[in-house]
């Protein structure tokens, strides 16, 4: 079990995305520079006819919207529970744009096809 990592330079700062795939969940860290824990959000995958993701912020009071949005995006992509940590010193919208770009680039390169197995 190991993390997959992607990075991006923005305004002289290295933004990191690390993803750990588990059998029934994904765990992602979004951070700058050295690895840090930030606002933590949890999401459940959308099932059946649901159109909105189910997510909650578990820890933190900064970057609530961005952490939930990234967690929901991962839950939808992998059809698994998602736990995300979001840390940045940049304004939320600016950091979110950078992290979304990293995530989208990763998903384009990701050759793993989601199984769709909903068993837990």
C-alpha positions in Angstrom: 0.0 0.0 0.0 1.5 3.3 -1.1 0.6 6.8 -2.0 0.4 8.1 -5.5 1.7 11.7 -5.7 1.2 14.6 -8.1 2.6 18.1 -7.8 2.2 21.5 -9.4 4.2 24.7 -9.0 2.2 27.9 -8.5 3.6 31.3 -7.4 6.9 29.7 -6.4 5.2 27.1 -4.1 4.9 23.4 -4.7 1.4 22.1 -4.3 1.1 18.4 -3.5 -1.7 15.8 -4.0 -1.2 12.4 -2.4 -3.8 9.6 -2.9 -4.0 6.3 -1.0 -6.5 3.8 -2.5 -8.1 1.4 0.0 -10.5 -1.4 -0.8 -13.5 0.5 0.2 -12.2 4.1 0.4 -9.8 6.7 -0.8 -7.7 9.0 1.4 -6.2 12.2 -0.1 -3.9 14.8 1.2 -3.7 18.3 -0.5 -0.9 20.4 0.9 2.0 22.8 0.1 5.6 22.2 0.9 6.0 19.7 3.7 3.1 17.3 4.4 0.6 18.9 6.7 -2.9 18.0 8.0 -5.5 20.6 7.2 -9.3 20.8 7.1 -10.6 17.2 7.0 -13.7 16.3 5.0 -15.5 13.0 4.6 -17.8 12.0 1.7 -20.0 9.1 0.8 -20.4 8.1 -2.9 -23.6 9.1 -4.7 -25.9 6.0 -5.0 -29.0 5.3 -7.0 -30.9 8.4 -8.0 -29.2 10.8 -5.6 -27.8 13.9 -7.3 -26.0 15.6 -4.4 -23.0 14.3 -2.6 -23.1 13.6 1.1 -20.2 15.2 2.9 -19.2 16.7 6.2 -16.2 18.5 7.6 -14.7 16.6 10.5 -11.9 18.9 11.5 -10.9 22.4 10.8 -12.6 25.8 10.3 -10.8 27.1 7.2 -11.4 26.0 3.6 -14.6 24.2 4.5 -16.1 24.5 1.0 -12.9 23.4 -0.9 -12.3 20.4 1.4 -15.9 19.2 0.9 -15.8 19.8 -2.8 -12.6 17.8 -3.3 -13.8 15.0 -1.1 -17.1 14.8 -3.0 -15.3 14.8 -6.3 -13.1 11.8 -5.2 -16.1 9.9 -3.9 -17.9 10.3 -7.2 -14.8 9.4 -9.3 -13.9 6.3 -7.4 -17.3 5.3 -6.1 -15.9 4.9 -2.6 -15.9 6.7 0.7 -13.5 9.6 0.5 -11.4 11.3 3.3 -9.6 14.5 2.3 -7.2 16.8 4.1 -6.9 20.3 2.6 -4.1 22.6 3.7 -3.0 25.9 2.1 -1.6 29.3 2.9 -3.2 30.8 -0.2 -6.8 32.1 -0.4 -9.3 29.3 -0.6 -10.4 29.9 -4.2 -6.8 30.2 -5.5 -5.7 27.1 -3.7 -8.8 25.2 -4.8 -8.1 26.0 -8.5 -4.6 24.7 -8.2 -5.6 21.5 -6.4 -8.5 20.8 -8.8 -6.0 21.1 -11.7 -3.7 18.6 -10.1 -6.6 16.3 -9.4 -7.9 16.5 -12.9 -4.5 15.9 -14.4 -4.1 12.9 -12.1 -7.5 11.5 -13.1 -6.6 11.8 -16.8 -3.4 9.8 -16.2 -5.1 7.3 -13.9 -5.6 4.1 -15.8 -7.4 2.3 -13.0 -11.1 1.9 -13.9 -13.4 2.1 -10.9 -14.9 -1.3 -10.1 -18.3 -0.1 -9.1 -18.3 -2.6 -6.4 -20.5 -1.1 -3.6 -19.9 -3.9 -1.1 -18.3 -2.8 2.2 
